[in-house]
């Protein structure tokens, strides 16, 4: 069977990691596999790995996927599909790729089975996009129904995608987060890649992902700062790179935490850091599945995750396999972690004298604010 994978870039975060795993899996099981990347390959190590396994890799060599590049990309994809042998299966990871690639793929290779796989909670994702992107995604109402299969990487995200584009069916398929390598991973503590991970007297958190706003690392740093004020044995290792890296490092510097928060930069094998950490921490505002959370679980590391709209709740099975934190402030973190991340060492309480008499009344209140106002008025009137 001949299989073609479209991809923005072979090093494009979680989606790139999943697609590489799938491409290697099918190649190792005797299929002819090709990978067509839109962007320049910034981390050539991944391209070399794929080519070394016998996978055909071709790049269109664009620096990014933007409004002024869509038409030339479209023409190059058209020519690529025309000159290559017919494929039995075409895989498009991402809604944008589905919208862009479905028309030429259907036209030139009509017998191929085309699968479009989303990796986000789409109705939340699109809210923060530019006017052009919102306009572009409207094309999905026309093109996406032509895909033989539509998938998303969690049940909640699949339901969201189905509802948003009025699709007949979207199949939830969880990402391949673990394998025998992770499940059997073992590294002596003495070989850990950072001194903090070798020191049992420290509590070291690891976090991993693209340094982008949706991963919410800025919030993580602020929370760490609050925790550090009461426990200076805490450390944080952030694994990954991305456009927010300089801003995050500046934030760490401004909080005088440069000696306690470490940025690894790009790391091909993040499991080296995660394996010996005390906790793995995820603070994303938007996820579909959260692959790295599954990988941390496979390594046997306790996990803490903010309960965003989709992903972590399903990975952690409603909190069975790790701590789910509702909300995005310090109070939520303390309550949700049930004392794991901190304890109250002092409290100030306002006490009221015991009432001399009790009366019960039923009142119809229009909202919560009105209820609070009524309470204050009753307290003032009764002394």
Beta strands, then each sheet from edge to edge (+ up, - down):
strand 1: 2-7
strand 2: 32-39
strand 3: 56-62
strand 4: 89-93
strand 5: 113-118
strand 6: 149-152
strand 7: 171-172
strand 8: 203-208
strand 9: 234-239
strand 10: 261-265
strand 11: 279-282
strand 12: 303-306
strand 13: 323-325
sheet 1: 3+ 2+ 1+ 4+ 5+ 6+ 7+
sheet 2: 10+ 9+ 8+ 11+ 12+ 13+
end
